[in-house]
Amino acid sequence: MLYYGCYKDFGPDPPAWIPDPKVASSTNVGKLLKRRGKVLLGDDYKNPVSSFSTFQEFSVSNPEVYWKIVLDELNIVFSVPP
């Protein structure tokens, strides 16, 4: 109840963690957005922290592009492309 009370203004799915902006920028997603954010999101890209929701929407709307980026970032190579 305390958790939902603290995050009552976040809607039905409150965050489990709100990272410090410096910490968030140093995560794998933060680093990816620093490198590719402007190319992927265009003018909607501001910085890794404030653009995360936009990137999440992009990943759902463009799964083929998103998963190719994830596999490239992780340096995973398949003998037959997925």
Long-range contacts (C-beta under 8 A, 24 or more apart in sequence): 21-49, 24-48, 24-49, 24-52, 25-49, 28-73, 29-55, 32-69, 32-73, 36-69, 40-65, 40-69
